[in-house]
Amino acid sequence: MDLRPYPNLWIFMASNLLMFGLFCFRLVLDIQLQVMPAFAWLSFLVCLGSLTGILFTGADLATKKQERFQGKVINIEGQIIHVLTTENRLKRLRINAAWARERLKADQEVEIRLTHYTKMPVSITVLKDSARTETE
């Protein structure tokens, strides 16, 4: 199941750029008008946070580097799925695509690919559906 996260990454990048520009402008105005230092400090922190978001999202979009792991779906709660990896580590993933969550069931063996920095799911491949083989 291809989850197509890259359009969402572009939207996240655009919103971070907009927020960075607005709060940098606000920071310059706060310094020139000699507003309370707390407001200027808050603008600086928001600029720094949005710049960090721009860097991480840009790195994911530029490199298309992905992490892979295999595991077994343990539990599905709303948008969160819990996967026990082959290294016996429990991973929590948020899957926003309802059609993808409906295809997943507990006790399925899956391979999941994530973007490198933002850890957004790129694709989920069902390797073995053990729930189906037990009933047959």
Secondary structure, 3 states (H helix, E strand, C coil): CECCCHHHHHHHHHHHHHHHHHHHHHHHHHHHCCCCHHHHHHHHHHHHHHHHHHHHHHHHHHHCCEEEEEEEEEEEECCEEEEEECCCCEEEEECCCHHHHHHCCCCEEEEEEEECCCCCEEEEEEEEEHHHHHHC
